[in-house]
């Protein structure tokens, strides 16, 4: 059942503890010293947070359902919860407005909140300290293994912030996959072992899903009505929205998927959006799971002999390495970081990122699966939609907005650095030593998409050629002045320098023809086209 209202009172109730929708953990710093006799927990559903970008319907439903379940769990402990629903009379639609109303209801002596995951909310919190009539205490987010201040000290004085260096330090700091002072297995990184294509006829494991209960069904109906114009489908919603379900999802992954995760973590297959991936990031980013317990569960599988080292190290690297790293980079370099555009990219986002209506079979598949599930795994995000955005020269801000809209696990702290730095190289190498640009050959090697594509991945030029092929070389030509001196780009630029001028001109013509054909608005004849965009 959704949480009940705390009774309004004019008497001081101690502390008002404001819990954001991505902080749904009983041990989050804002709740660690909660006094059930005097304190009130405030949780709010507000329109501003659902529409600052027009989030995927499943993301909104996931968060609202998880928030309602978390509030009910707190109440079951005897904790007073003031839960504001989206449709409540008087709902102001904003964090600030709901805090002001809650202060009037409860007359607290202070407000305690955990630091947020997005810069815009951090700025709000600074304003609260000035504008609200009671003190506001902003606490460090204790769900992360590397505090913001620690990362800032590590990053100080460095232009290039390499994840691998940070990751090794985190392994030493936490002791995960360590034997004394050395990495288990004698190597820090087993990425080279984790690049296998999925064999034909390979049987994938059945994946656990969670049937929506009455609370979640009510939220789904609310979202379908209140956010009808947002991207995404709700029909297949099966995310875990409670801590118990999230723990069950973790247990299922470790037992049934982790042992083979490493081998095929970079593979892609038509009709198989999940493969061996964990599907834990929405629960992890919302607080239903913690990074520490997820990494420890994976390490136990290795120590117990039920999962191989290449799989466990690859999985732990994604969380202890990448997840902690991008969060640290975000806070260390914001707000200036988001405005960089090292390659000067400025082309508008094509409409097929919303509609999936393109002859590029790889993109059509990834967009369709994203619409259906609010999910795509990291290689689809990096090497299909991301790779195209890079080599087509798409505007970073528009691409970043798309990634923030369409995925259930997307928050700016994790989305912006991954897209801005890793996908688009818009930061000029702060994160990655080179752009992750690739031709169609990579997608063909790691997937079965190309076999059913209208374009021919083996053809390099002309209208039947895979656009990734000539766009890749066109990207190198257009950015030669910026990238030719990069040592990691020496081989492709050596090949480019050896090309005949006629071939370079052919690449430029093919790229110009294809890019000119891209539309940035919906086809008026396409039913529902007006409901896909975040605008």
N, C-alpha and C positions, 0 to 999 in steps of 0.2 A: 504494500500500500504506500502511496506517496506520504511524505512526512506531514505531520500535523503542524499547526501554527503554535508558536509559543504565545502564552497569554500576554497581551500588552500590559505594561506596568509603568507607573511614573516613578517608582522607587529605583535607586541605583542597583544594577545587577552585576556589578563588577566589570568584566571585560566583554566586549563584542568581538568575536573572532570571525573574521570574514574569510571564507574559504572559496577560492575561485574554482571554476569547473574543471580545471586540469590539475587540481591539488587534492584529489579524493583519496587521501590516505590518513588513517587514524594517527599515524606517527609524524605527520607533517609538522614542521616547526611551529606553525600557528596554533596547534592543538596540544603540544607536548605537555604543557603545564595547566591544561584546562581544569577549572574547578566546577564540577557539575552543579554545585549548590548556588553558584553566583553568576556563572558565565552563560552567554548565549552565542550559538553558532549561527551565522548568517550565510545562506547560500541563495543565489538569485539566478533566475533565467531572465536574461534581458536581450531585447532585440538588437541593440547596438553590437553585441558580441557575436550574434549570428549573421550580421549583415555588413560588418565593416569590409569584408569581402563576402560574396554570396556563397557561403560554404556548402559543400555537398550535403544533400539531405541526410545521408547516413551519418555524417559527422555530427550534425546538430542532434539527431535522434540518439546517437550513442551517448553524447555528453549529457543531454537532458535526462535520459533514462538512468545513466550512471549517477548523476547528481541526486535524483530522487531516491534511488536505492541507498546511496551512501547516507543521505539524511535520515532515512528510516532506520538504518543500522545504528546511527548515533542516538536516535530517540530510544531505541531498544536498550541502550546502555543507561537510560535515564538522563540524557543530556538534552537541554532545551535547544530546539532548532527553530529558527525563524526562516522558513522556506518560502520564497516568493516565486510563484509560477508566472509563466509568460502572460497568461490571460487574466491574472488577478487585477481587480479594479484598483486603479491608482498606480500600477506599475509604470515607472518613469521611462523604462527602456534602457537605462544606463547604470553602470556601477555607481557613479557618483550620486545620482538621484536616489538609488536604493539605499546607499549608506546614510544619506541625509534623513530619509524616512525612518530607517532603523534606529538612528540616534534619537529621533523624536519618540519612537515607541518605547525604547528600553533605557534611555538616559544612562549610557555606560560611562564608566570612568575613563576608559581608553578603548582604542581599537587596535587589535593585533592582526597582522596579515603576513603571509609568506610572500617573498619577492616574486614577481610574475615572470612569465616566459617571453614576453614581448615588450619591446622598447616603448611602444605607445602606452601600455598599461603602467610601465615604470614611471613615465612622465605624469600619468594620472595620479599615481601614488604620491609623487612629490607635491602635486597640487593639493591633495587631501591634507597633507601636513600643514599647509598654509590656510586652507579654506574651512576645514571642519572645526567645530567648536570643542573637540576633545583631542587629546594626543593620539597620534598614529605611530605605532611601532611596526617597522618593516623588518622581518626576519629573513635570514639566509635560508635558501631552499635546501634542506638537509637530505633530500632524496637523491641528490647527485653526489658522486664520489670525489669530484674535484670542485671545491668551492670557487666561485668567481674570482676571489682575491688571489688564490693560489695560481690559477691559470694566468691572471694578469701579470704576476711576478715572473712566471715562466716565459711569457711572451714579451716582456719588456726588453726593448733594444733589438728585437729580431724583426726583420722585414718578412722573411719567409718563415711561416709557422708550419712545420712539417708534422703531420699526424703521426708518422712512424716513431719519431723521436719522443713525442708526447706519450704515445701508447706504451713504449718500453718503460718510461718513468712510472706510468700508472700500474703496470704489472709489478714493478718493484715495490711501489707504494702499498698495493693491496695484497700482494703475495699470490695473486691468482695465476695459476699455471706456472709456478716457480718451484724449483728445487734449490732451496737455499738462495744464493745470489744469482743463479743461472736459470734460464728458461727451460721448462720441461722439454725434453726431446732435443735440446741443444740448439734450437732455432727459435727466433722470436716470431716468425711469420711463415705460414704454410700456404700463402696465397697461390703460389705457383702450382700447388697440387689440386687446386679447386677451380679448374677451368674446363671441365669436361662437358661435352655436348650430351644431351639426353639420348640414350640409344633408342632406336626404333623399336616399338613394342614394349618399352619399359613400363612396368606397372607402378603407378603412384599410390601412395597410401591414402586411405579415406581420411578426410579431415573432420575434426570435431566442430560442431556448430551449436548455437544456443538458441533454443526456441524462445521467442519473446513471451514474457509473462504479461499479466494484465497491466502492470505499470508501464512496461515497455510498449505494449500495444497502444495504450492511450497516448504515449508520447509520439509514436509513429503516426497516428491519426492527426495529432496536433501539427506535426511538422509538415505532413502532406497538405494540410489546409493552409497553415500560416506562411509556408515557404514554398508554395507551389511553383514559383518561377525559378527556383534554384536548380542547379545542375544535379543530376544523379537520380537513381531509382531507389526505392525503399523495399521493393517486393522481396528481395533476398536477404534482408537484414538478419544477421545471426551473430553479431559481436557479443563478447562477454561484457556485461554491464555491472557485475558485482565482483568483489574481490574473490569470492568463492569460485565463481565461474572463471575468472582470470587465472587462478591457481590451477584449476582443472585444465585450462588451455595450455599452460606451461608444462604440466605433467604429461599431457598428450604429446606435445612437441618433443620433449626430451626422450620419451619412450619410442615414438614412432617415426619421427622425422630427423632429429638431430644426427643419428648415426650416418645418414646419407646426405645430409645438408651440405657438407663441404664439397663433395664431388661435383654436385650439380647446382651450386649456388649462383652460377653465372648463366645457366641454361634458360632458354625460353621455349615454350611450346603452345601452339594454338589450342585454345579451349582448356588450358591448365594454368590458371593464373597464380596458383599457390605453390605448386611443386613441393619442395621440402622446406619452404620458408616458415618462420615461426608464427607470423600473424599476431604477434604480441605487442607491436609498437603502439597501437591506439590505447591499450590498457596500460602499458608502461608510461606513456606520455601523459596520461590522465591521472596517474597515481595509484591505480588498482594493483600494480606490481611495482617493485623497486629494482633498480639496476643491480644492486648488490645481490638480491635473492635470485634473480634470473641468471647472473653470471655464476653464482655458487651452484645452482642446480645443474648447469652445463658442466662445470668442473667436476662435480660429483660423478656425472656419467662417465667422464674420462677416467677418473680414479677408480671407479667400480668396474671398468672394462666394458661398458655397454655402448660407448661411442668413441670413435677414433680421434686422435689428436688433431688431424687436419680439420675435421668438422668442428670440434670444440674450440680450437684456437680461432678459426674463422668467425665463428659466432660470437665469441667473447670480444674479438677485435671490433666487431660492429657496435658493441655497446660500450665497453670499457675504453675503446679507442675512438671510433668515429663519433658516437653519440656525445660522449663527454667533451671531446675535442671541438665539435662544431658549436656546442653550447658555450664553451669558454671563448672561442674565437668571436662569436656573436657579441658577447658582452664586452670583450676587450676592445673591439674595433667599431662598435656602433656609437653614434648614428652615421658617421661619415662613410662607413663600409658600404652601405646599401646604395650610395650614389656614385660609386666608381663604375667606369665603363671602359676598361682598358683597350678593348678592341673597337670601340666606337660603333657597336651594333645598334641598329635603330629600326629594323623592319618590323612592321606590325605583325602580331600573332595571327596566323591563318585561322579561318573559321573551323577547319577540320579538327583543331584541338578540342573544340566543343562538340561538334556533330559526329566526328569519326568518319565523315563522308569524304574519302580520299581513295585513290587507286593504290596508294602505298599500303600494302597489306599489314605490315608491321605496325604502323601507326593506327590503322583502323582497328586492329585487334586490341592494342593497348588502351585506346580511348574507350572502346566498347566495354572492356573489362573494368576500367576505372569507373565508368558511368554506373555499371551494375554493382560494383563491390566497394567503391571508394578506396581502392587498393591497386597498386602495381608494385612488383618487387624492384629491388634497387637497380638491377641491370636494365629492366624496361625503362625505368625513370632516367637512368644515365645515358644508355646507349641507343635508345629508340627516340622517345620524345625529346630527351635532352640533347642527344647528338644532332638531331635535325635542327633544333633551335640554335645550336652553336654554329653549325656549318651554313645555315641559312641566314645567319646574322640577325636573329630576332632580338627585339628590344628587351634588355634584361628585366626591367620593371614589369613588363607585360607577361613575360615567361614566369617570373617569380609569383605574380598574382595568380596565374593559372595553377601552379603547384600548390599554393596555399589554399585554393578553393577546393581542389578535386579529391584530396586524400584525407581519410579519417584520422591519420596520425600527424597531420601538418599543423605546426605552430611556427611562428616566425623564427624562433631561436634555432630550430632544427632545419626548417625549410630554406631560409635565406642563405646561410653559408653554403649549404649543399648545392643549391642552384647557382648562386652568384659566383661562388669560387670554383666548385668542382665541375659543374655542368657547363657553365658559360665562360669561365676564366675571366670574368669581368673585373676581378680584383687584381689582375695582372701578375698572378703568381704568388700571392700571399699564402694561399692554401695549396695549390697544386703546381708542380714544377713544369707542367706543360698542359695544353688543352687536350681533353679527351675526345679528339676528332677521329672519326673512322669512316671508311667507305662502306658500301653494302656488303663487302666480303666478311666483315665481323658479324653482322647480323645473320648472314647465311651460315657462318660457321657455328654459331651458338643457338640457332633456332631452326624451326621448320617454316617460318613465315614466307620465305622467298619462293618456295615451291608453288605457292598458290597466289603469287602476286601478279598483277597485270604487267609489271615491269620485269625486265630480265636482268638479274644481278650480274650475269656474266658479260653483259654488253656495257661498254664504257661510254658510248656516245650515241646521240640521236634520240628521237622521241620514245623509243622502246627501252632505252637504257635505264637502269635503276638510278633515280635522282641522287641517291646518296653518293654514287660514284663520282659524278662530275661536280656535285656541290662540295665534296671533300677537297678536290683539287682547286676549285674556285676559292674556297676558304683560304687555302694556303697562298694562292696568288694575291688575294685581296689583303692579306695580313702579312705579306712577305717582309715589309719594313719593320714589323713589330716582332715577328717570330723567327726569322731566318737565323738570328744569332743565338737562339736557344739550343744548347747542346743536345737536348733530348729530341729536338726536331731536325737534327742534322741529316738523318737518312732520307725522310721524305723531301726535304729541300734539295738534297743532292739529286734525287730523281727528278724533281721539278726543273732544276737547272739543266738537266740533260734532255728535256723535252724540246722538240722542234717548235718553232714559233707558231706554225700552223695548228699543232695540237693544242697549244695554250689558247689560241683564238677559238678553237672548236669548244673547248671547255667553257670559256667565257660566254659563248653564244648559247650553249645548252643551258647553262645556269641562268642566264638572263631570261631566256624563253620560259623556263619552268617557274622561276620566281615571279615573273610578271603574270603568270596564270593563277597565282594564289589569291583567293578572295578572303577578305577580313570581315565580311558581313554574311548573315545567313541567306540562303536561297529563299526568296519569298514564297516559293511553291512548296517548301519543305514544312510539313505540319510539325508544330512544336519547336521550330527553329528558334523562335523568339524567347524560349524559356531556358536556353542552355548557357547563356553568357553571364558573367558576373556583373555586367554593367547595369 
